[in-house]
């Protein structure tokens, strides 16, 4: 009886202490991204970069997005929008919708220095994020339709046929 109890206890405790070598690379990557985001929240920017840069260099879109965000906001260093764009473009190539949205925002406004406002480019990136299911991208496309209808229709004449597009939603 004691042996059975010991085995039951062992099987209950064992999953709580899974060795790192058993984890999938996706699980390890996700844990590193979470650690990087926690490091950002706690103000430990060196640790954030240490957690995220290797993943970004290996092609992880979420890590690339977060590295871009750090550069765009000057967190852990000076603001460097061209480097942020570099990382966001790499993530956007993997259809990472938040990166596509971020590119749309930077081209919609410019940075006042090296990146000029480019509304057609902004619309392009917002549309990609919208088509990838990103709610903020969809709302931005609705707003751009209201404020820059001619440019939107020139680039996307069939936008009203998009299943997510509704002129009413932006008024809510």
C-alpha positions in Angstrom: 0.0 0.0 0.0 2.8 2.4 0.9 4.5 1.7 -2.5 1.2 2.5 -4.4 0.9 5.8 -2.4 4.5 6.6 -3.2 4.0 6.0 -6.9 0.8 8.1 -7.0 2.6 10.9 -5.2 5.6 10.6 -7.6 3.3 10.8 -10.6 1.6 13.9 -9.2 4.8 15.7 -8.4 6.8 14.7 -11.5 4.9 17.0 -14.0 5.7 20.0 -11.8 9.4 19.6 -12.3 9.8 18.9 -16.0 13.4 19.2 -17.0 14.3 21.9 -19.6 15.5 19.3 -22.0 11.9 17.8 -22.2 10.3 21.1 -23.2 9.8 21.9 -26.8 11.7 24.7 -28.4 8.4 26.6 -28.8 7.8 26.3 -25.1 11.4 27.5 -24.3 10.9 30.4 -26.8 7.6 31.4 -25.2 9.2 31.4 -21.8 12.0 33.6 -23.0 9.5 36.0 -24.5 7.6 36.1 -21.3 10.8 36.6 -19.3 11.8 39.5 -21.7 8.4 41.2 -21.3 8.6 40.8 -17.5 12.1 42.3 -17.6 10.7 45.3 -19.6 7.9 45.8 -17.0 10.5 45.7 -14.2 12.8 48.1 -15.9 15.6 45.5 -16.5 16.2 46.4 -20.1 19.5 44.6 -20.5 17.8 41.4 -19.4 14.9 42.1 -21.9 17.4 42.4 -24.7 19.3 39.3 -23.5 16.0 37.3 -23.6 14.6 38.6 -26.9 17.6 39.3 -29.2 18.6 35.6 -29.7 15.0 34.7 -30.5 14.6 37.7 -32.8 17.8 36.7 -34.7 16.5 33.1 -35.0 13.3 34.5 -36.6 10.7 34.5 -33.8 8.1 37.2 -34.9 7.0 38.0 -31.4 10.5 38.6 -30.2 11.2 40.7 -33.3 8.1 42.8 -32.6 9.1 43.4 -29.0 12.7 44.3 -30.0 11.2 46.8 -32.5 9.0 48.2 -29.7 12.0 48.7 -27.4 13.8 50.6 -30.2 10.8 52.6 -31.2 10.2 53.8 -27.7 13.9 54.3 -26.7 13.6 51.8 -23.9 17.0 50.8 -22.7 18.6 53.3 -25.1 17.8 56.1 -27.4 14.9 56.1 -29.8 15.9 54.4 -33.0 12.9 54.2 -35.4 14.8 52.8 -38.4 16.0 49.9 -36.3 12.5 49.4 -35.0 11.2 49.3 -38.6 13.9 46.8 -39.4 12.7 44.4 -36.7 9.0 45.0 -37.4 9.5 44.4 -41.2 11.1 41.0 -40.4 8.2 40.1 -38.1 5.6 41.4 -40.6 7.1 39.2 -43.3 5.9 36.3 -41.1 2.4 37.9 -41.1 2.8 39.1 -37.5 -0.2 41.5 -37.4 0.9 43.7 -34.5 4.2 44.4 -36.4 2.2 45.2 -39.5 0.0 47.6 -37.5 3.1 49.2 -35.9 4.6 49.8 -39.4 1.3 51.3 -40.5 1.3 53.7 -37.5 4.9 54.9 -38.1 4.2 55.5 -41.8 1.0 57.3 -40.9 2.8 59.8 -38.7 6.5 59.7 -39.6 9.0 60.2 -36.8 9.9 63.8 -37.5 13.5 62.7 -38.4 14.4 59.9 -40.7 11.0 58.4 -41.5 8.7 60.5 -43.6 4.9 60.3 -43.4 3.7 57.9 -46.2 0.0 57.5 -46.2 -0.2 54.8 -49.0 2.4 52.8 -47.2 0.6 53.2 -43.9 -2.7 52.0 -45.5 -0.8 49.0 -47.0 0.4 47.9 -43.6 -2.8 48.6 -41.8 -4.7 46.6 -44.4 -2.3 43.6 -44.0 -2.8 43.7 -40.2 -6.6 43.9 -40.7 -6.6 41.0 -43.1 -4.6 39.1 -40.5 -7.4 39.5 -38.0 -5.9 42.4 -35.9 -8.8 44.4 -34.5 -6.7 47.6 -34.2 -5.8 47.3 -37.9 -9.4 46.8 -38.8 -10.5 49.8 -36.8 -7.7 51.9 -38.3 -8.8 50.9 -41.8 -12.3 52.0 -41.0 -11.0 55.3 -39.8 -8.7 55.7 -42.8 -11.7 55.0 -45.1 -13.6 57.9 -43.4 -10.7 60.3 -43.4 -8.8 59.3 -46.6 -11.4 57.5 -48.6 -9.9 58.4 -52.0 -6.5 56.9 -51.1 -8.0 53.8 -49.5 -10.2 53.1 -52.5 -7.4 53.7 -54.9 -5.3 51.0 -53.2 -8.2 48.7 -52.1 -11.3 49.4 -54.3 -13.1 46.3 -52.9 -12.5 47.1 -49.2 -16.3 47.3 -48.5 -16.4 43.6 -49.5 -14.0 42.6 -46.7 -15.9 40.4 -44.2 -14.7 42.5 -41.3 -15.3 45.9 -42.9 -18.4 47.8 -41.8 -18.7 51.6 -41.8 -21.0 51.4 -38.7 -18.3 49.8 -36.5 -16.1 52.8 -36.5 -19.0 55.0 -35.3 -19.6 52.9 -32.2 
